[in-house]
């Protein structure tokens, strides 16, 4: 790459930066929740200690994965868009269950983040940046044949 990092920053639209930020915030929130469960488990206040530690490992692993995907999107890797979309679909499902359990503030906050991230990651400027061949009308497959 001739231009290096400054060229990548120059061609990164705001939609990608904001979508990556939202993904990173969801990962951070998941990590905070995992650390909370770890603290509760270690203090002996958890309902089931044998369930708490595997849950912590799973949640912290998920938080690390969300952080990695956010970094991948921020650094303009096209593979990162699919996990971001899947994360937001899971967040919308979680939003539904938060809403039905009368946790309205959490449901509205998570739902708003999920819808915003979906709109940002599926925006035309994001698609054009991550998939320049497809955005211009000529797909990779048609050029390979």
DRENPA-3360 file (N, C-alpha, C; in nm, 2 decimals, always signed):
BEGIN
1 = XXXXXXXX = +0.09/-0.12/+0.00/+0.00/+0.00/+0.00/+0.09/+0.12/+0.00 ~ +0.07/+0.21/-0.10/+0.16/+0.32/-0.12/+0.13/+0.43/-0.01 ~ +0.01/+0.45/+0.02/-0.03/+0.57/+0.10/-0.02/+0.53/+0.25 ~ -0.02/+0.40/+0.29/-0.01/+0.36/+0.42/-0.13/+0.39/+0.50 ~ -0.11/+0.41/+0.63/-0.22/+0.43/+0.72/-0.30/+0.56/+0.70 ~ -0.23/+0.66/+0.66/-0.31/+0.79/+0.63/-0.40/+0.77/+0.52 ~ -0.37/+0.69/+0.42/-0.47/+0.67/+0.31/-0.59/+0.59/+0.36 ~ -0.57/+0.50/+0.45/-0.69/+0.42/+0.50/-0.77/+0.52/+0.58;
9 = XXXXXXXX = -0.72/+0.60/+0.66/-0.79/+0.69/+0.74/-0.87/+0.79/+0.65 ~ -0.81/+0.83/+0.55/-0.87/+0.93/+0.46/-0.99/+0.87/+0.39 ~ -0.99/+0.74/+0.36/-1.10/+0.68/+0.28/-1.20/+0.61/+0.37 ~ -1.18/+0.62/+0.50/-1.28/+0.56/+0.60/-1.40/+0.66/+0.62 ~ -1.52/+0.62/+0.58/-1.63/+0.71/+0.60/-1.67/+0.71/+0.75 ~ -1.74/+0.81/+0.79/-1.78/+0.82/+0.93/-1.88/+0.71/+0.96 ~ -1.95/+0.65/+0.87/-2.04/+0.54/+0.90/-1.96/+0.42/+0.95 ~ -1.85/+0.39/+0.90/-1.77/+0.28/+0.94/-1.71/+0.31/+1.08;
17 = XXXXXXXX = -1.66/+0.43/+1.10/-1.60/+0.46/+1.23/-1.71/+0.45/+1.34 ~ -1.83/+0.50/+1.32/-1.94/+0.50/+1.42/-1.99/+0.36/+1.44 ~ -2.00/+0.28/+1.33/-2.04/+0.14/+1.35/-1.94/+0.06/+1.43 ~ -1.81/+0.08/+1.41/-1.71/+0.02/+1.48/-1.71/+0.06/+1.63 ~ -1.74/+0.19/+1.65/-1.75/+0.24/+1.79/-1.86/+0.17/+1.86 ~ -1.98/+0.16/+1.80/-2.09/+0.09/+1.86/-2.06/-0.06/+1.89 ~ -2.00/-0.12/+1.80/-1.96/-0.26/+1.82/-1.86/-0.27/+1.94 ~ -1.77/-0.18/+1.95/-1.67/-0.18/+2.06/-1.74/-0.15/+2.19;
25 = XXXXXXXX = -1.84/-0.06/+2.19/-1.92/-0.03/+2.31/-1.99/-0.16/+2.36 ~ -2.05/-0.23/+2.26/-2.12/-0.35/+2.30/-2.03/-0.45/+2.36 ~ -1.91/-0.46/+2.30/-1.81/-0.55/+2.36/-1.76/-0.51/+2.50 ~ -1.75/-0.38/+2.52/-1.71/-0.33/+2.65/-1.82/-0.35/+2.75 ~ -1.95/-0.33/+2.71/-2.06/-0.36/+2.80/-2.06/-0.51/+2.84 ~ -2.03/-0.60/+2.74/-2.03/-0.74/+2.77/-1.92/-0.77/+2.86 ~ -1.80/-0.71/+2.85/-1.69/-0.73/+2.93/-1.72/-0.69/+3.08 ~ -1.78/-0.58/+3.09/-1.82/-0.53/+3.22/-1.92/-0.62/+3.29;
33 = XXXXXXXX = -2.01/-0.67/+3.21/-2.11/-0.77/+3.27/-2.03/-0.90/+3.31 ~ -1.94/-0.94/+3.23/-1.86/-1.06/+3.27/-1.78/-1.04/+3.39 ~ -1.72/-0.93/+3.41/-1.64/-0.90/+3.53/-1.73/-0.89/+3.65 ~ -1.85/-0.84/+3.63/-1.95/-0.83/+3.74/-1.99/-0.97/+3.78 ~ -2.02/-1.06/+3.69/-2.05/-1.20/+3.72/-1.93/-1.27/+3.79 ~ -1.81/-1.24/+3.74/-1.69/-1.30/+3.81/-1.68/-1.25/+3.95 ~ -1.70/-1.12/+3.98/-1.69/-1.07/+4.11/-1.80/-1.14/+4.20 ~ -1.92/-1.14/+4.15/-2.03/-1.20/+4.23/-2.00/-1.35/+4.26;
41 = XXXXXXXX = -1.95/-1.42/+4.16/-1.92/-1.56/+4.18/-1.81/-1.58/+4.28 ~ -1.70/-1.50/+4.27/-1.59/-1.52/+4.36/-1.62/-1.48/+4.50 ~ -1.72/-1.39/+4.52/-1.76/-1.35/+4.65/-1.86/-1.44/+4.71 ~ -1.90/-1.54/+4.63/-1.99/-1.64/+4.68/-2.14/-1.60/+4.68 ~ -2.17/-1.49/+4.61/-2.31/-1.44/+4.61/-2.39/-1.50/+4.49 ~ -2.32/-1.57/+4.40/-2.39/-1.62/+4.28/-2.48/-1.74/+4.32 ~ -2.58/-1.76/+4.24/-2.67/-1.87/+4.26/-2.61/-2.00/+4.25 ~ -2.51/-2.02/+4.15/-2.45/-2.15/+4.13/-2.30/-2.12/+4.09;
49 = XXXXXXXX = -2.21/-2.15/+4.17/-2.07/-2.12/+4.14/-2.02/-2.20/+4.03 ~ -2.07/-2.33/+4.01/-2.02/-2.41/+3.90/-2.07/-2.36/+3.77 ~ -2.17/-2.28/+3.77/-2.22/-2.22/+3.64/-2.16/-2.08/+3.62 ~ -2.12/-2.01/+3.72/-2.07/-1.88/+3.71/-1.94/-1.86/+3.63 ~ -1.84/-1.95/+3.67/-1.71/-1.94/+3.60/-1.71/-1.97/+3.45 ~ -1.78/-2.08/+3.41/-1.79/-2.10/+3.27/-1.86/-1.99/+3.19 ~ -1.96/-1.93/+3.26/-2.03/-1.81/+3.20/-1.94/-1.70/+3.18 ~ -1.85/-1.67/+3.28/-1.76/-1.56/+3.27/-1.66/-1.58/+3.16;
57 = XXXXXXXX = -1.61/-1.70/+3.14/-1.52/-1.73/+3.03/-1.59/-1.71/+2.90 ~ -1.71/-1.76/+2.89/-1.79/-1.74/+2.76/-1.81/-1.59/+2.73 ~ -1.85/-1.52/+2.83/-1.89/-1.38/+2.81/-1.76/-1.30/+2.78 ~ -1.65/-1.32/+2.85/-1.53/-1.25/+2.82/-1.47/-1.28/+2.69 ~ -1.49/-1.41/+2.65/-1.45/-1.45/+2.51/-1.54/-1.38/+2.41 ~ -1.66/-1.37/+2.43/-1.75/-1.29/+2.34/-1.72/-1.15/+2.33 ~ -1.68/-1.09/+2.45/-1.64/-0.95/+2.45/-1.51/-0.93/+2.37 ~ -1.42/-1.02/+2.38/-1.30/-1.01/+2.30/-1.33/-1.02/+2.15;
65 = XXXXXXXX = -1.42/-1.11/+2.12/-1.46/-1.13/+1.98/-1.52/-1.00/+1.92 ~ -1.61/-0.94/+2.00/-1.67/-0.82/+1.96/-1.56/-0.71/+1.94 ~ -1.47/-0.70/+2.03/-1.36/-0.60/+2.01/-1.28/-0.63/+1.89 ~ -1.25/-0.75/+1.86/-1.17/-0.79/+1.74/-1.25/-0.75/+1.61 ~ -1.38/-0.78/+1.61/-1.46/-0.75/+1.50/-1.47/-0.59/+1.48 ~ -1.48/-0.52/+1.59/-1.49/-0.38/+1.58/-1.36/-0.32/+1.52 ~ -1.24/-0.38/+1.56/-1.12/-0.34/+1.51/-1.11/-0.37/+1.36 ~ -1.16/-0.49/+1.32/-1.16/-0.53/+1.18/-1.24/-0.44/+1.10;
73 = XXXXXXXX = -1.35/-0.40/+1.15/-1.44/-0.30/+1.07/-1.37/-0.17/+1.06 ~ -1.31/-0.12/+1.17/-1.24/+0.01/+1.18/-1.13/+0.01/+1.08 ~ -1.06/-0.10/+1.07/-0.94/-0.10/+0.98/-0.98/-0.15/+0.83 ~ -1.11/-0.15/+0.81/-1.17/-0.17/+0.67/-1.15/-0.31/+0.62 ~ -1.17/-0.41/+0.70/-1.17/-0.54/+0.66/-1.31/-0.58/+0.62 ~ -1.33/-0.63/+0.50/-1.47/-0.66/+0.45/-1.53/-0.77/+0.53 ~ -1.45/-0.86/+0.58/-1.51/-0.98/+0.66/-1.58/-0.93/+0.78 ~ -1.55/-0.82/+0.83/-1.60/-0.77/+0.96/-1.75/-0.73/+0.96;
81 = XXXXXXXX = -1.80/-0.70/+0.84/-1.94/-0.65/+0.83/-2.04/-0.76/+0.87 ~ -2.02/-0.88/+0.83/-2.11/-0.99/+0.86/-2.13/-1.01/+1.01 ~ -2.01/-1.03/+1.09/-2.03/-1.04/+1.23/-2.09/-0.92/+1.30 ~ -2.07/-0.80/+1.25/-2.14/-0.68/+1.30/-2.29/-0.69/+1.28 ~ -2.33/-0.73/+1.17/-2.48/-0.75/+1.14/-2.53/-0.85/+1.23 ~ -2.47/-0.97/+1.24/-2.52/-1.07/+1.33/-2.52/-1.03/+1.48 ~ -2.42/-0.95/+1.52/-2.43/-0.90/+1.66/-2.55/-0.81/+1.68 ~ -2.58/-0.73/+1.58/-2.70/-0.64/+1.60/-2.83/-0.72/+1.60;
89 = XXXXXXXX = -2.83/-0.83/+1.52/-2.95/-0.91/+1.52/-2.97/-0.97/+1.66 ~ -2.86/-1.02/+1.72/-2.87/-1.08/+1.85/-2.91/-0.97/+1.95 ~ -2.86/-0.85/+1.93/-2.89/-0.74/+2.02/-3.04/-0.71/+2.01 ~ -3.10/-0.71/+1.89/-3.24/-0.69/+1.88/-3.32/-0.80/+1.95 ~ -3.28/-0.92/+1.94/-3.35/-1.03/+2.01/-3.34/-1.00/+2.16 ~ -3.22/-0.97/+2.21/-3.21/-0.93/+2.35/-3.29/-0.82/+2.39 ~ -3.30/-0.72/+2.30/-3.39/-0.60/+2.33/-3.53/-0.65/+2.35 ~ -3.58/-0.74/+2.27/-3.72/-0.79/+2.29/-3.74/-0.85/+2.42;
97 = XXXXXXXX = -3.64/-0.93/+2.47/-3.66/-1.00/+2.60/-3.64/-0.90/+2.71 ~ -3.56/-0.80/+2.69/-3.55/-0.69/+2.80/-3.68/-0.62/+2.81 ~ -3.74/-0.59/+2.69/-3.87/-0.52/+2.69/-3.98/-0.60/+2.75 ~ -3.99/-0.73/+2.72/-4.09/-0.81/+2.78/-4.07/-0.84/+2.93 ~ -3.95/-0.82/+2.98/-3.93/-0.83/+3.12/-3.93/-0.70/+3.19 ~ -3.99/-0.60/+3.12/-4.02/-0.46/+3.18/-3.89/-0.39/+3.22 ~ -3.78/-0.41/+3.15/-3.66/-0.34/+3.16/-3.65/-0.24/+3.05 ~ -3.74/-0.14/+3.05/-3.76/-0.06/+2.93/-3.64/+0.03/+2.90;
105 = XXXXXXXX = -3.58/+0.09/+2.99/-3.46/+0.17/+2.96/-3.35/+0.10/+2.90 ~ -3.32/-0.02/+2.95/-3.21/-0.10/+2.89/-3.25/-0.15/+2.75 ~ -3.38/-0.18/+2.73/-3.43/-0.23/+2.60/-3.42/-0.11/+2.50 ~ -3.46/+0.01/+2.54/-3.45/+0.12/+2.45/-3.31/+0.16/+2.41 ~ -3.22/+0.15/+2.51/-3.08/+0.19/+2.48/-3.02/+0.08/+2.39 ~ -3.03/-0.04/+2.42/-2.97/-0.15/+2.34/-3.04/-0.15/+2.20 ~ -3.17/-0.14/+2.19/-3.24/-0.13/+2.06/-3.19/-0.02/+1.98 ~ -3.18/+0.10/+2.04/-3.13/+0.21/+1.96/-2.99/+0.19/+1.91;
113 = XXXXXXXX = -2.90/+0.14/+1.99/-2.76/+0.11/+1.94/-2.76/+0.01/+1.83 ~ -2.85/-0.10/+1.84/-2.85/-0.20/+1.74/-2.90/-0.15/+1.61 ~ -3.01/-0.07/+1.61/-3.07/-0.01/+1.49/-2.97/+0.08/+1.42 ~ -2.90/+0.17/+1.51/-2.81/+0.26/+1.45/-2.69/+0.19/+1.39 ~ -2.64/+0.08/+1.46/-2.52/+0.01/+1.40/-2.56/-0.06/+1.27 ~ -2.68/-0.11/+1.26/-2.73/-0.18/+1.14/-2.74/-0.07/+1.03 ~ -2.79/+0.04/+1.06/-2.80/+0.14/+0.96/-2.67/+0.19/+0.91 ~ -2.57/+0.20/+1.00/-2.44/+0.25/+0.97/-2.36/+0.15/+0.88;
121 = XXXXXXXX = -2.37/+0.02/+0.93/-2.29/-0.08/+0.86/-2.35/-0.12/+0.72 ~ -2.48/-0.10/+0.70/-2.54/-0.13/+0.58/-2.56/-0.01/+0.49 ~ -2.50/+0.11/+0.53/-2.51/+0.23/+0.45/-2.44/+0.22/+0.32 ~ -2.48/+0.29/+0.22/-2.41/+0.28/+0.09/-2.26/+0.32/+0.10 ~ -2.23/+0.42/+0.18/-2.09/+0.46/+0.19/-2.00/+0.35/+0.25 ~ -2.06/+0.27/+0.34/-1.99/+0.16/+0.40/-1.97/+0.05/+0.30 ~ -2.07/+0.02/+0.23/-2.06/-0.08/+0.12/-1.96/-0.05/+0.02 ~ -1.97/+0.08/-0.02/-1.87/+0.12/-0.13/-1.73/+0.12/-0.08;
129 = XXXXXXXX = -1.70/+0.14/+0.05/-1.57/+0.14/+0.10/-1.52/-0.01/+0.12 ~ -1.60/-0.09/+0.18/-1.56/-0.23/+0.21/-1.56/-0.32/+0.09 ~ -1.65/-0.29/-0.01/-1.66/-0.37/-0.13/-1.66/-0.29/-0.25 ~ -1.54/-0.23/-0.28/-1.54/-0.13/-0.39/-1.57/-0.19/-0.53 ~ -1.54/-0.32/-0.55/-1.57/-0.38/-0.68/-1.72/-0.40/-0.70 ~ -1.79/-0.44/-0.59/-1.93/-0.46/-0.60/-2.01/-0.33/-0.61 ~ -1.96/-0.23/-0.54/-2.03/-0.10/-0.54/-2.02/-0.04/-0.68 ~ -1.91/-0.06/-0.75/-1.90/-0.01/-0.89/-1.97/-0.08/-1.00;
137 = XXXXXXXX = -2.04/-0.19/-0.96/-2.11/-0.27/-1.06/-2.04/-0.39/-1.11 ~ -1.91/-0.39/-1.11/-1.84/-0.51/-1.16/-1.80/-0.60/-1.04 ~ -1.85/-0.72/-1.04/-1.82/-0.81/-0.92/-1.69/-0.88/-0.95 ~ -1.64/-0.93/-0.84/-1.51/-1.01/-0.85/-1.53/-1.13/-0.94 ~ -1.65/-1.19/-0.93/-1.67/-1.32/-1.01/-1.67/-1.29/-1.16 ~ -1.73/-1.18/-1.20/-1.74/-1.15/-1.34/-1.60/-1.12/-1.40 ~ -1.51/-1.07/-1.32/-1.38/-1.04/-1.37/-1.29/-1.16/-1.37 ~ -1.32/-1.26/-1.29/-1.24/-1.38/-1.28/-1.27/-1.47/-1.40;
145 = X = -1.39/-1.47/-1.45/-1.43/-1.56/-1.56/-1.37/-1.53/-1.69;
% end
